[in-house]
Amino acid sequence: MDALSLTALSLLFLTLWINGVLIFGVRKIGHLKSVPVLKDHHHPSISIIVPACNEEATIRQGLETLLALDYEPLEIIVIDDRSTDGTFEVIRSLADRFPQLRVVRLTELPPGWLGKSNALHRGADLATGEYLLFTDADIHMEKSTVSRAISWMLATHTDHLCLFFRNIATGWLLNAMVMDSGANLLLLFKPWQIANPRSSAFLGIGAFNLVRADVYQQVGGHSTIRMHPIDDIMLGKIIKEAGFRQQCLWALEFVTVHWYASVPEMMNGLMKNLFSLFHYRLWGVLLLMPMAILINIVPLWGALFCSGPARLLFALSVVVRLISFARAGKLFRLSPWCVPGALVSPYINIYLVFKAAFTTCLHGGITWRGTFYPLSELKKSRPIVY
């Protein structure tokens, strides 16, 4: 076998292995829809903490779904993090009608804190619940979501539960990018292993991070991860490292979000945190991205321009990738038109990683929510992976 055919065969085996890991791993994750609502007379109190910054267009709809949750006792704490639009006025109008909704307006950011982490920390300080639920301002929840989640936590003695949400934004390329990025994150964090106390796997999801309040306090809360832009995953990391029980569930029917409105919006939204996955190490990007190009891009070009056995093997790798995308699209209830996006999304996602890395290095930091954070300070935060 010539070198090109051997390369094509190796890439085919690697593609099959990666997709096999994803298929069997995803099947091991439970579903919230199979969990009954909590029927015990004693319901532990829950505080929902929602940070908001310039969310005027979306926060009303999100908060209305939280206010409609069929769970008591429940308090909702919304932290307006220095918004410059009408976010605060929208929240106040709802707070005037619903006494369980508390609103706090922040006007300054203390040194050494990222804005969102500070908002979450301030909300947790005010919370009175036995459980803390951290979520985002644009998240929509089905009314039984919290009841089912608490039911699962009590039945399984879980300390931290995160839920996978469904992106309801439209657009074939946008959803292809979301699926591609999601698959990479699943491979990196292996959420099907996080319930195993002997595994180092961990996870946190910003749309739904539900944790016992005493556990949150014991791990130091967001003060431990105050300068990390991926605060949701890092919260899962410190909880798992402290030895507490952690699990995740699919909740696609229960937690939804119109994540990004367009491809450019997603590209801009991811710029602040992609480089942090490498702990701001440029050599990590230069080492891993060529592998991503080899796996996700080379097979298509090989199928188009090679000949003989190599062409067939490259083409099989492409077919495996498209089948995997079709399966994922079915899971997330997406149009089959998203499948061809699998051939385009790697270019954009790889470009984003390179751009995020070099832009952060060039500017010496990141800008988020109108505040500049120097790279020297960001590097002091704990690495998300070792």
N, C-alpha and C positions, 0 to 999 in steps of 0.2 A: 504493500500500500504506500503510495507517495505521501509526501509531507502534507500537502493540502488536504487530501482525503482524510488523513489521520487527524488533522486539526478539526475538520468538519465533524468527524466521528466523536471526537472529544467534546466538542461543543454540544452535540446532540445528547450525549450521555449527561452532560452537566445540566442542560435544559430540562431533561426528563427528571433528573434528581431534584432540581429546585422545585419544579411543579409538583412532583410527588410529595415532597415535604409540605408544601402549601396545602395540597388537597387533603392529605391525611391529618395535618395539623388543624385545619379549619373544622374538620368533622368532629374533632375532640372538644371543641368549644360548645358549651351549652347555650340554650336559648331562653330568654326571659319569658317568652310566650308560654313556655311549659311550666312556669312557676305560678302557683296560685296566689291570689291577693291575700294579704295578712288578715286573718279573722280573729286573732287573739284579742281579748278585751283590752289588754295593756299594749298600747302602741308606744314605742320609744319616741321621744321628741326629736324632731329633725329641724336643723337650720339650713336653708338653702342660701348659698352665698353667690351673688352674681356681680362680677365686675363689669363696668360699662364705660366706654370711652367713645364719644361721638357715634352713638348707636340710635340716634333719633328715628331713623327710617325703619328699624326692625325691632326695637326693644319692646314696644307695646304688645305686639303679637306674641313674642316670647314670654313675657311676664303673664299675659292672660292665660297661657297654657299652664303656667306654674300655679296661678291662683285657682285654676279649675281642678287641681289634683285632688283625688278623693282620699286624702290622708290627713289625720289629726293626731297629735298636736304638731303644727307646722308653722315656722316663721320664715319669711323671705327677706333677706338683707341684700339690698342693692347698693353697691358702692360706685358712685359717679366719680370716675378717675379723671378729673380736670377736663371734662368735656367742654368744647367751645361751640357746640351747636345746641339744639333744644332738648338734649337727652334728659337733663335734670327736670325740666318742666313736665315732660311726659311721665317720668317716674312719680313726681309729686302729685300729678293729677290722679294717678292710680292709687297712691298711698292715702289720699283723702277719702277714697271709697272703700279701701280694704285695710282694716287695722292690723292684719298679720304681715303687711308689707312695711318694712322699715327702710329708710333711705338715708344715706350718708354722702355728703359732698366733700370731696378732697380738692384742695386748691394748690397744694404744694407736694413735691416729691422729696422725701428725705434722702440724704446722700447714701450711696451704697445700695440702693434698691432699684430694681426695674419696676416700672409703673404697675403692671398687672400683678406681680407678686406682692407688692405693697398693698394693693387694693384687696387682694384675697386675704392677706395677713390681718388687715384692719377689720375685715368682715368677720374673720374667725375669732378675733378678740371680743367682738360684740355678741357673738352667738351664744345662745343658752341651751341649744339642743344637745342631746346625747350622741347624735350623729351629725356630721357636717357633709353637705352635698355641695361640691364646687361645680358650677356649670357656667356656660357663656350666655351673653345677653340675647343671642339670636337663636337659641335652641328651643325647639318645640317638643313638648312631652305629652304623650297620651295620658289620660287621667289616672290610670292604674299603675303607671311606671314606678313611682316611689314605693307604693304598697307592695308590689311584686319584688322589688329590689331588697327591701327590708326583710320581707318574708324569706328570701333566699339567704340573706346574711345571717339571720337568726337560726335558720335550719341547718346551715353548714358551718356555723361559728366562724364566719369570715370577718376580718377586720377592715378590709378595703375591697370595694367592688367597683369596677369600671365597666361601662357599657359601650359597645360598638354602635355607632349611629349610622343613619343613612343620609347621604347627600341627595337632596331633591332638586339641585340645580340642573338645568338643561344644557345641552350642547355635547355633540359626539366627542370632540377633542378634549373639552374640559373634563368630561367624565373618564375618558381614557387616561388622562394625566392623573386623576384622582386614584383610579384603580392601579395604575403603575406604581405610584408613590405608596399606596397602601400595601401592595404586595411586598415592596422592598422593606417597609416597616415591619410587616409580619415576619419576614425572614430574619430581620435584625433582632426583634424582641421576643419572638416565639411565645406568644401569649398562651398557647395551649400548655405550656410548661410552668406557668407562674404559680399554679396552685400547689406544685410540688415543693415542699420545704427544702429538699436537697438540691433543687435547681436554682441557679443564680438568675434565672429569667424574671423580669419584672415588667410592669406596664402601668401607665396612667393615661386617662383620656379626658381632655378638657371639657368635652360635652357632658360627661357624667363621671365624676370622681366622688364616690360615697365612702366615707371613712368614719370610724368611731372617734368621737371627740377626744377621748383620753389617749387614744393611739396617736392622733395628730399632735397632741401636746407633748407626748413622750419623745417623738422623733424631732421635735423642734419646729414643726410646721414649716411655713414658707420662709421663715427667717434663716433656715439652713440652706435654702436654695434661692436666696434673694436676688442673685445676679444671673440667673439662668433663664434664657428666653423660652425654653421648652419646659415650663414649670409643671405642666400636667404629668408628663412622663417622669420628671425628676421626683415628683411627690411619690409616685409609685416606687421609684428606686429606693428612696430612703426608708419607706415603710417596709419593703421586702428585706432590705439589708438589716433592719432592726429585728427581724425574725417574726414579723406578724404575718397572719394568713391573708393571702391576696387571691382574688379570682376575677375573671372577666366573662361576660356573656354577650351573645348577639342580641341586639334590641332594635333591629331595623324597623319594626312596626311601632316602636314606642318612643324612640328618640330620633328626631329628624332636624335637618338644618339646610338652609339654602346657603351652602358654604361659601362659594365664590360665584359672582355673577358672570365672569368671563375668564378666558385664559390669561389676558394681561393682569387682571385683578389677582388671580392665583399666583402668578409669577411674582408680583409685587409683594403679596402677603407672605410668601415663603422665603423671601430674601433675608429676613432678619434672623432666621433660626437654622437654615440648612447647614451653615458652616459650624454651628455649635455641635452638630452630631459628630464632627471630627475633633471636637474640643479645640477648635481654631488652629489646627495643625495643617499647614499647607501640604506637607509631605504626605499626609493621609489621603488628601484629595488626589494628589498626583499618583499615588500608589493604587488606589481602588477604582478610580474612574476609568482607566484603560481596561480593567476587567469588565466593568459594566458595558463599555463599548463593544468589547469582544463578544459578550453574551447576547446583548440586546440589539445590536446594529449590524455586526458583521454577517450573521447568517442570511439576512435578506439580500445583501450585496453579493454574497457567494452564490445564492440561488439564482440571481439575475445574470451574473457574468462568468461563473465557472462552468465547467462541463464535466461529463462523466459521473463517477460515483460521488465526487465532492459536491457537485451541484445537487444531487438527490439528497445527500445527508444534510446539507445546508437548508434545503427546502423543507425537510422533515422538522428541523428545529423551528422554522417559521410556523409550520402547521401546529406544532405543539403549543407555541406561544398564543396563537390565535384561538385554539380550543380552550386554553386556560382563561383567556379574556372572556370568551363566550360564557364559560361557567360562572365566572365572577359577575358578569353582567346580569345573568339570570338571578344570582343570589341577591344582587342589589336592585333588581327590577329595572334594569336599564334597557334602552332600545338596542337591538342587534347592530344598529348603525355605529355603535361605539367600538365594535370589534376592530374595524380597520384602523382605528386610532392607535391600536397597539403597535403599529408600524411607524407611527409618527412621534408618539409620546416620549420614547427614550431620548430622542434628540433634544427635546425641550427640557426634560428633567435633568439630563446630564449638563446641558448648557447652564441651567439654573444653579447647579452645585458649583461649577467653575466660576460663574459670575458672582455668586454670594461670597465665595472664598476670596477671590481677587479684589472685589469691591470692598470687603471688610478690611483686608490688609492695606489697600490703597488709602482708604479713609481713616484707618486706625480705629475702627469701631463700627457700631451700628446705630441707626436712628429708628426709634420705635415710639409711636404715640407722641411725636413731636420732641422727644428728648434724645440727645446723643449720649451713647454709652461707650467709653473708650475700651479698646481691645485689651489694654493692660489690666483693667478691672474685670472684664468678662473672663479672662483666662484664669482668674483666681477662683472661679466657681468650680464645683466638682464636675469631672467629666461624666457624660451620660453613659458611655461604655468605655471599657479599658482595653 
